[in-house]
Amino acid sequence: MKKKFKYHINYTAIRVAIASFILGTICLVLFKTSGNTGFVGIGYCYTLFAALVNSIMLLLILVHAIRHFKDINEHLKTIGIILINIPITLFYLNLV
């Protein structure tokens, strides 16, 4: 997958978005299977942390896209993958 990206920052942002999705899913599954309300607090804290990290990555990608406008398609794909986490997170929060 690394060879598909010209810029390392896009590859890093994709990895952060995927890791956020996987960890969020693990938190939700642990809560749903165990019924332990402690996982809800952990999940909400994690959601705030992941939102902060993904927002910073999104800003970095936007600045990088402006600076390297000729490769806008690569940047738009990365932005799209990062933004896909928002509706997934909202769906997970409605399940809790």
N, CA, C and O atoms as a MOPAC input file, in Angstrom:
PM7 MOZYME 1SCF
protein

 N      0.82400 1    -1.19200 1     0.00000 1
 C      0.00000 1     0.00000 1     0.00000 1
 C      0.86700 1     1.25500 1     0.00000 1
 O      0.45400 1     2.29500 1    -0.51100 1
 N      2.04800 1     1.16300 1     0.56200 1
 C      2.90900 1     2.33200 1     0.65500 1
 C      3.31400 1     2.85400 1    -0.72500 1
 O      3.52900 1     4.05400 1    -0.89700 1
 N      3.41500 1     1.96800 1    -1.69300 1
 C      3.84000 1     2.37100 1    -3.02700 1
 C      2.74700 1     3.12100 1    -3.77900 1
 O      3.02900 1     3.76200 1    -4.79200 1
 N      1.50600 1     3.05500 1    -3.30600 1
 C      0.40900 1     3.75000 1    -3.96700 1
 C      0.41700 1     5.24800 1    -3.69700 1
 O     -0.26600 1     6.00900 1    -4.38200 1
 N      1.18100 1     5.67100 1    -2.70900 1
 C      1.19500 1     7.07700 1    -2.32200 1
 C      2.53100 1     7.70800 1    -2.65400 1
 O      3.59100 1     7.16000 1    -2.35000 1
 N      2.46200 1     8.86400 1    -3.28200 1
 C      3.66700 1     9.61000 1    -3.61800 1
 C      4.22300 1    10.31000 1    -2.37200 1
 O      5.43500 1    10.44500 1    -2.20900 1
 N      3.30500 1    10.75300 1    -1.49300 1
 C      3.70400 1    11.50800 1    -0.31300 1
 C      3.52000 1    10.65200 1     0.94700 1
 O      2.48900 1    10.00900 1     1.14400 1
 N      4.52500 1    10.66900 1     1.76300 1
 C      4.50900 1     9.86400 1     2.99200 1
 C      3.41200 1    10.31500 1     3.96300 1
 O      2.86800 1     9.49400 1     4.70200 1
 N      3.09000 1    11.58200 1     3.96500 1
 C      2.07600 1    12.09300 1     4.88600 1
 C      0.70300 1    11.47800 1     4.58500 1
 O     -0.08300 1    11.23700 1     5.50200 1
 N      0.41600 1    11.22800 1     3.30800 1
 C     -0.85700 1    10.59000 1     2.96100 1
 C     -0.89100 1     9.15100 1     3.47500 1
 O     -1.90900 1     8.69900 1     3.99700 1
 N      0.20400 1     8.44700 1     3.32700 1
 C      0.29400 1     7.07200 1     3.82300 1
 C      0.11100 1     7.04300 1     5.34000 1
 O     -0.59400 1     6.18200 1     5.86600 1
 N      0.73700 1     7.97200 1     6.03300 1
 C      0.62000 1     8.04700 1     7.48700 1
 C     -0.81900 1     8.36600 1     7.89700 1
 O     -1.33800 1     7.77900 1     8.84700 1
 N     -1.45500 1     9.28100 1     7.19500 1
 C     -2.83700 1     9.64700 1     7.51700 1
 C     -3.78100 1     8.46800 1     7.31500 1
 O     -4.70200 1     8.26800 1     8.10700 1
 N     -3.56300 1     7.69400 1     6.27000 1
 C     -4.38500 1     6.50400 1     6.02500 1
 C     -4.19900 1     5.49900 1     7.15800 1
 O     -5.16700 1     4.90800 1     7.63600 1
 N     -2.97500 1     5.31100 1     7.57600 1
 C     -2.70300 1     4.36100 1     8.66900 1
 C     -3.34400 1     4.82800 1     9.97000 1
 O     -3.87200 1     4.01100 1    10.72400 1
 N     -3.30600 1     6.12100 1    10.24300 1
 C     -3.94200 1     6.66800 1    11.44400 1
 C     -5.45500 1     6.46900 1    11.38000 1
 O     -6.07200 1     6.09200 1    12.37700 1
 N     -6.04900 1     6.71500 1    10.22800 1
 C     -7.50000 1     6.55300 1    10.07400 1
 C     -7.90400 1     5.08800 1    10.25200 1
 O     -8.90400 1     4.79800 1    10.90800 1
 N     -7.14700 1     4.17900 1     9.68200 1
 C     -7.45900 1     2.75300 1     9.81800 1
 C     -7.28900 1     2.30200 1    11.26200 1
 O     -8.11400 1     1.55200 1    11.78300 1
 N     -6.21800 1     2.75900 1    11.91100 1
 C     -6.00300 1     2.40600 1    13.31500 1
 C     -7.12000 1     2.95400 1    14.19600 1
 O     -7.56300 1     2.28100 1    15.12700 1
 N     -7.57500 1     4.16600 1    13.91000 1
 C     -8.68400 1     4.74500 1    14.67300 1
 C     -9.94600 1     3.91600 1    14.51100 1
 O    -10.66000 1     3.66300 1    15.48100 1
 N    -10.21800 1     3.49600 1    13.29200 1
 C    -11.39500 1     2.67400 1    13.03300 1
 C    -11.30200 1     1.33700 1    13.77700 1
 O    -12.26800 1     0.91100 1    14.41000 1
 N    -10.16500 1     0.69200 1    13.70100 1
 C     -9.99700 1    -0.62400 1    14.33900 1
 C    -10.11000 1    -0.50900 1    15.85600 1
 O    -10.80100 1    -1.31100 1    16.48400 1
 N     -9.44600 1     0.46900 1    16.44600 1
 C     -9.50100 1     0.61800 1    17.90200 1
 C    -10.90200 1     1.01000 1    18.37600 1
 O    -11.35500 1     0.54300 1    19.42100 1
 N    -11.57700 1     1.85000 1    17.62400 1
 C    -12.95300 1     2.21100 1    17.96900 1
 C    -13.88100 1     1.01500 1    17.89700 1
 O    -14.75200 1     0.84400 1    18.75100 1
 N    -13.69800 1     0.19100 1    16.88400 1
 C    -14.50900 1    -1.01800 1    16.74700 1
 C    -14.23900 1    -1.98500 1    17.88600 1
 O    -15.16700 1    -2.60600 1    18.40300 1
 N    -12.99300 1    -2.11700 1    18.27800 1
 C    -12.64600 1    -2.99200 1    19.40400 1
 C    -13.31100 1    -2.50300 1    20.68700 1
 O    -13.84700 1    -3.30500 1    21.45200 1
 N    -13.27800 1    -1.20200 1    20.92600 1
 C    -13.93800 1    -0.64800 1    22.12300 1
 C    -15.43600 1    -0.94800 1    22.11000 1
 O    -16.00000 1    -1.33000 1    23.13500 1
 N    -16.07500 1    -0.77800 1    20.96800 1
 C    -17.50500 1    -1.04400 1    20.87000 1
 C    -17.81600 1    -2.52300 1    21.07900 1
 O    -18.75900 1    -2.86400 1    21.79300 1
 N    -17.03600 1    -3.39200 1    20.46600 1
 C    -17.27200 1    -4.83200 1    20.60000 1
 C    -17.04400 1    -5.27600 1    22.03700 1
 O    -17.80800 1    -6.08900 1    22.55700 1
 N    -16.01400 1    -4.75900 1    22.68300 1
 C    -15.76800 1    -5.11900 1    24.08300 1
 C    -16.92700 1    -4.68800 1    24.97300 1
 O    -17.32800 1    -5.42300 1    25.87600 1
 N    -17.46200 1    -3.50300 1    24.72200 1
 C    -18.59600 1    -3.04100 1    25.51600 1
 C    -19.82500 1    -3.90500 1    25.27000 1
 O    -20.49400 1    -4.32500 1    26.21300 1
 N    -20.11900 1    -4.16800 1    24.00500 1
 C    -21.32300 1    -4.92600 1    23.67300 1
 C    -21.25200 1    -6.37000 1    24.15700 1
 O    -22.27100 1    -6.93200 1    24.55800 1
 N    -20.08000 1    -6.97200 1    24.12700 1
 C    -19.97000 1    -8.36900 1    24.54400 1
 C    -19.89600 1    -8.52700 1    26.04900 1
 O    -20.39000 1    -9.51500 1    26.59200 1
 N    -19.28700 1    -7.57200 1    26.73000 1
 C    -19.12800 1    -7.71900 1    28.17700 1
 C    -20.22500 1    -7.01100 1    28.96800 1
 O    -20.55900 1    -7.43500 1    30.07400 1
 N    -20.78200 1    -5.95100 1    28.42000 1
 C    -21.77500 1    -5.17400 1    29.15400 1
 C    -21.16100 1    -4.31900 1    30.24800 1
 O    -21.88500 1    -3.67500 1    31.00700 1
 N    -19.85500 1    -4.30300 1    30.33900 1
 C    -19.14800 1    -3.52100 1    31.34200 1
 C    -19.21500 1    -2.04400 1    30.94400 1
 O    -18.74900 1    -1.66400 1    29.87000 1
 N    -19.79100 1    -1.22400 1    31.80800 1
 C    -19.94600 1     0.19400 1    31.49000 1
 C    -18.61800 1     0.95100 1    31.51200 1
 O    -18.54800 1     2.08800 1    31.04600 1
 N    -17.58500 1     0.34000 1    32.04100 1
 C    -16.27100 1     0.97500 1    32.02500 1
 C    -15.76100 1     1.18700 1    30.61200 1
 O    -15.01800 1     2.13000 1    30.34000 1
 N    -16.17100 1     0.29400 1    29.71100 1
 C    -15.74200 1     0.43300 1    28.32200 1
 C    -16.39700 1     1.64200 1    27.64600 1
 O    -15.86800 1     2.16800 1    26.66700 1
 N    -17.53200 1     2.07600 1    28.16200 1
 C    -18.17300 1     3.27000 1    27.60300 1
 C    -17.29700 1     4.49500 1    27.87400 1
 O    -17.07500 1     5.30700 1    26.97600 1
 N    -16.80500 1     4.63000 1    29.08800 1
 C    -15.91700 1     5.74200 1    29.42300 1
 C    -14.63300 1     5.70000 1    28.62500 1
 O    -14.16100 1     6.72300 1    28.12800 1
 N    -14.07200 1     4.50600 1    28.50700 1
 C    -12.85500 1     4.34700 1    27.70500 1
 C    -13.14300 1     4.70800 1    26.25500 1
 O    -12.34400 1     5.38200 1    25.60400 1
 N    -14.29500 1     4.25300 1    25.75100 1
 C    -14.65800 1     4.54000 1    24.36700 1
 C    -14.85200 1     6.02300 1    24.09600 1
 O    -14.42000 1     6.53100 1    23.06100 1
 N    -15.50400 1     6.72100 1    25.03100 1
 C    -15.69700 1     8.16500 1    24.84700 1
 C    -14.36700 1     8.91500 1    24.90900 1
 O    -14.13100 1     9.82800 1    24.11800 1
 N    -13.50800 1     8.53600 1    25.83800 1
 C    -12.18500 1     9.17200 1    25.90600 1
 C    -11.39400 1     8.90100 1    24.63600 1
 O    -10.73400 1     9.78500 1    24.08800 1
 N    -11.47700 1     7.65000 1    24.18100 1
 C    -10.78200 1     7.30700 1    22.94800 1
 C    -11.34900 1     8.09400 1    21.76100 1
 O    -10.59900 1     8.54500 1    20.89600 1
 N    -12.65200 1     8.25400 1    21.72500 1
 C    -13.28900 1     8.99600 1    20.63000 1
 C    -12.78600 1    10.43900 1    20.59300 1
 O    -12.51000 1    10.97300 1    19.51900 1
 N    -12.66700 1    11.06200 1    21.74900 1
 C    -12.15100 1    12.43900 1    21.80000 1
 C    -10.69500 1    12.49800 1    21.33300 1
 O    -10.30900 1    13.39300 1    20.58100 1
 N     -9.89700 1    11.53700 1    21.78900 1
 C     -8.49000 1    11.48800 1    21.39100 1
 C     -8.36100 1    11.24400 1    19.88700 1
 O     -7.58000 1    11.91600 1    19.21400 1
 N     -9.12100 1    10.28900 1    19.36400 1
 C     -9.05600 1     9.97500 1    17.93700 1
 C     -9.54300 1    11.15600 1    17.09900 1
 O     -8.99300 1    11.42400 1    16.03000 1
 N    -10.56100 1    11.85800 1    17.57200 1
 C    -11.05800 1    13.03000 1    16.84700 1
 C     -9.97600 1    14.10700 1    16.77400 1
 O     -9.79900 1    14.74300 1    15.73500 1
 N     -9.26400 1    14.30600 1    17.85900 1
 C     -8.18500 1    15.29500 1    17.87300 1
 C     -7.07200 1    14.90200 1    16.90400 1
 O     -6.62300 1    15.72000 1    16.10100 1
 N     -6.63600 1    13.66300 1    16.98300 1
 C     -5.53400 1    13.20200 1    16.12400 1
 C     -5.94500 1    13.24800 1    14.65200 1
 O     -5.18400 1    13.71900 1    13.80700 1
 N     -7.14500 1    12.76000 1    14.35000 1
 C     -7.59600 1    12.76200 1    12.95800 1
 C     -7.82600 1    14.18200 1    12.43700 1
 O     -7.61200 1    14.44100 1    11.25300 1
 N     -8.25500 1    15.09900 1    13.29500 1
 C     -8.42100 1    16.49300 1    12.88000 1
 C     -7.08200 1    17.12700 1    12.54200 1
 O     -6.96200 1    17.86400 1    11.56400 1
 N     -6.09300 1    16.83900 1    13.34800 1
 C     -4.74700 1    17.36100 1    13.06600 1
 C     -4.22300 1    16.79200 1    11.75500 1
 O     -3.64800 1    17.51700 1    10.94200 1
 N     -4.42300 1    15.49000 1    11.55100 1
 C     -3.97900 1    14.87600 1    10.29400 1
 C     -4.71800 1    15.48300 1     9.10300 1
 O     -4.12400 1    15.71400 1     8.05000 1
 N     -6.00700 1    15.73900 1     9.27400 1
 C     -6.78900 1    16.33500 1     8.19500 1
 C     -6.26900 1    17.72900 1     7.84800 1
 O     -6.15200 1    18.07400 1     6.67300 1
 N     -5.96300 1    18.51800 1     8.85300 1
 C     -5.40500 1    19.85500 1     8.60600 1
 C     -4.05200 1    19.77000 1     7.89900 1
 O     -3.77500 1    20.54000 1     6.98000 1
 N     -3.21800 1    18.83400 1     8.33300 1
 C     -1.91700 1    18.66800 1     7.68100 1
 C     -2.07500 1    18.25600 1     6.22000 1
 O     -1.35000 1    18.73900 1     5.35000 1
 N     -3.02000 1    17.36800 1     5.96000 1
 C     -3.25800 1    16.93700 1     4.58100 1
 C     -3.78800 1    18.09700 1     3.74300 1
 O     -3.38900 1    18.26000 1     2.59000 1
 N     -4.68000 1    18.90000 1     4.31100 1
 C     -5.20600 1    20.04900 1     3.57000 1
 C     -4.10200 1    21.04600 1     3.21500 1
 O     -4.05000 1    21.54700 1     2.09200 1
 N     -3.23200 1    21.32700 1     4.16200 1
 C     -2.11200 1    22.24000 1     3.89200 1
 C     -1.19000 1    21.63400 1     2.83800 1
 O     -0.73200 1    22.32500 1     1.92800 1
 N     -0.92600 1    20.35200 1     2.97000 1
 C     -0.05700 1    19.67100 1     2.00800 1
 C     -0.69600 1    19.65600 1     0.61700 1
 O      0.00000 1    19.79600 1    -0.38900 1
 N     -2.01200 1    19.48800 1     0.56100 1
 C     -2.71700 1    19.49000 1    -0.72700 1
 C     -2.64100 1    20.85300 1    -1.39600 1
 O     -2.53400 1    20.94500 1    -2.61900 1
 N     -2.69700 1    21.90000 1    -0.60200 1
 C     -2.59100 1    23.25400 1    -1.16100 1
 C     -1.18300 1    23.50000 1    -1.69300 1
 O     -1.00000 1    24.10600 1    -2.74800 1
 N     -0.20300 1    23.02200 1    -0.95000 1
 C      1.19000 1    23.22300 1    -1.37000 1
 C      1.55600 1    22.38100 1    -2.59100 1
 O      2.35500 1    22.80400 1    -3.42500 1
 N      0.96700 1    21.18900 1    -2.69100 1
 C      1.26200 1    20.27100 1    -3.79900 1
 C     -0.03300 1    20.00000 1    -4.56400 1
 O     -0.52400 1    18.87100 1    -4.60200 1
 N     -0.56400 1    21.03300 1    -5.15900 1
 C     -1.87100 1    20.96300 1    -5.79800 1
 C     -1.89300 1    20.03800 1    -7.00900 1
 O     -2.95100 1    19.52500 1    -7.37400 1
 N     -0.76000 1    19.82000 1    -7.62600 1
 C     -0.73500 1    18.98900 1    -8.83500 1
 C     -1.12300 1    17.53600 1    -8.54100 1
 O     -1.56700 1    16.83000 1    -9.44600 1
 N     -0.97000 1    17.08700 1    -7.32100 1
 C     -1.33000 1    15.72700 1    -6.92500 1
 C     -2.59300 1    15.73400 1    -6.06400 1
 O     -2.68200 1    15.01300 1    -5.07000 1
 N     -3.55500 1    16.54700 1    -6.45200 1
 C     -4.76100 1    16.73600 1    -5.64700 1
 C     -5.57600 1    15.44800 1    -5.52200 1
 O     -6.22600 1    15.23600 1    -4.49900 1
 N     -5.55500 1    14.58600 1    -6.53800 1
 C     -6.33200 1    13.34900 1    -6.46600 1
 C     -5.87400 1    12.45500 1    -5.32100 1
 O     -6.69800 1    11.86400 1    -4.62400 1
 N     -4.58000 1    12.35600 1    -5.12900 1
 C     -4.05300 1    11.55800 1    -4.01800 1
 C     -4.49200 1    12.15400 1    -2.68300 1
 O     -4.86600 1    11.42300 1    -1.76500 1
 N     -4.44700 1    13.45500 1    -2.57900 1
 C     -4.84000 1    14.11600 1    -1.34100 1
 C     -6.34100 1    13.97100 1    -1.08800 1
 O     -6.76400 1    13.77300 1     0.05200 1
 N     -7.14600 1    14.06800 1    -2.14900 1
 C     -8.59200 1    13.93200 1    -1.98800 1
 C     -8.97800 1    12.51500 1    -1.55300 1
 O     -9.90200 1    12.34400 1    -0.75700 1
 N     -8.29100 1    11.51800 1    -2.05900 1
 C     -8.54400 1    10.13700 1    -1.62100 1
 C     -8.22600 1     9.98900 1    -0.13900 1
 O     -8.97900 1     9.36100 1     0.60600 1
 N     -7.12500 1    10.56100 1     0.27800 1
 C     -6.73100 1    10.49700 1     1.68200 1
 C     -7.73900 1    11.22300 1     2.56400 1
 O     -8.13200 1    10.70800 1     3.61100 1
 N     -8.15600 1    12.40400 1     2.15400 1
 C     -9.15000 1    13.17100 1     2.90400 1
 C    -10.45400 1    12.39300 1     3.00100 1
 O    -11.08700 1    12.37000 1     4.05700 1
 N    -10.85500 1    11.76100 1     1.91600 1
 C    -12.08100 1    10.95500 1     1.91900 1
 C    -12.01700 1     9.81000 1     2.90600 1
 O    -12.99000 1     9.54700 1     3.61300 1
 N    -10.89500 1     9.12900 1     2.96600 1
 C    -10.74700 1     8.01000 1     3.89800 1
 C    -10.76200 1     8.50600 1     5.34000 1
 O    -11.33500 1     7.85800 1     6.21600 1
 N    -10.14000 1     9.64000 1     5.58600 1
 C    -10.16800 1    10.19700 1     6.94300 1
 C    -11.59900 1    10.58900 1     7.32100 1
 O    -12.04000 1    10.32700 1     8.44000 1
 N    -12.31800 1    11.21300 1     6.39300 1
 C    -13.66900 1    11.68400 1     6.68900 1
 C    -14.68800 1    10.55600 1     6.81700 1
 O    -15.74500 1    10.75200 1     7.41600 1
 N    -14.39700 1     9.39600 1     6.27400 1
 C    -15.31300 1     8.25000 1     6.40300 1
 C    -15.46200 1     7.84600 1     7.86700 1
 O    -16.49100 1     7.28900 1     8.25100 1
 N    -14.45900 1     8.11600 1     8.68100 1
 C    -14.53100 1     7.75100 1    10.10000 1
 C    -15.60300 1     8.54000 1    10.85300 1
 O    -16.08300 1     8.07200 1    11.88600 1
 N    -15.98700 1     9.70300 1    10.37400 1
 C    -16.96900 1    10.52200 1    11.09100 1
 C    -18.33900 1     9.84600 1    11.14300 1
 O    -18.88000 1     9.69800 1    12.23800 1
 N    -18.93300 1     9.42400 1    10.01200 1
 C    -20.23900 1     8.76000 1    10.12700 1
 C    -20.15900 1     7.41800 1    10.84900 1
 O    -21.11000 1     7.01800 1    11.52000 1
 N    -19.03900 1     6.72600 1    10.71900 1
 C    -18.88200 1     5.46100 1    11.43900 1
 C    -18.88100 1     5.71800 1    12.93500 1
 O    -19.51800 1     4.98500 1    13.69100 1
 N    -18.17800 1     6.74600 1    13.36700 1
 C    -18.13500 1     7.08700 1    14.78900 1
 C    -19.51900 1     7.48700 1    15.29500 1
 O    -19.92600 1     7.07200 1    16.38000 1
 N    -20.23100 1     8.27600 1    14.52900 1
 C    -21.58300 1     8.66600 1    14.93700 1
 C    -22.50900 1     7.45500 1    15.04300 1
 O    -23.33800 1     7.38000 1    15.95000 1
 N    -22.36900 1     6.52300 1    14.12800 1
 C    -23.15900 1     5.29200 1    14.18000 1
 C    -22.81500 1     4.48900 1    15.43400 1
 O    -23.70700 1     3.98500 1    16.11600 1
 N    -21.53000 1     4.37100 1    15.73400 1
 C    -21.11000 1     3.64500 1    16.93400 1
 C    -21.63900 1     4.32100 1    18.20200 1
 O    -22.06700 1     3.64200 1    19.13600 1
 N    -21.60800 1     5.64800 1    18.23400 1
 C    -22.11100 1     6.35500 1    19.41500 1
 C    -23.61000 1     6.16000 1    19.57900 1
 O    -24.09900 1     6.13900 1    20.70900 1
 N    -24.35200 1     6.01700 1    18.49000 1
 C    -25.78400 1     5.74200 1    18.58600 1
 C    -26.06500 1     4.33300 1    19.06100 1
 O    -27.11700 1     4.08100 1    19.64800 1
 N    -25.14200 1     3.40400 1    18.81900 1
 C    -25.32700 1     2.02600 1    19.27800 1
 C    -25.16200 1     1.90300 1    20.79600 1
 O    -25.73300 1     1.01000 1    21.42200 1
 N    -24.38200 1     2.80200 1    21.37000 1
 C    -24.13300 1     2.75300 1    22.81600 1
 C    -25.30000 1     3.35300 1    23.48900 1
 O    -25.33200 1     3.43000 1    24.71700 1

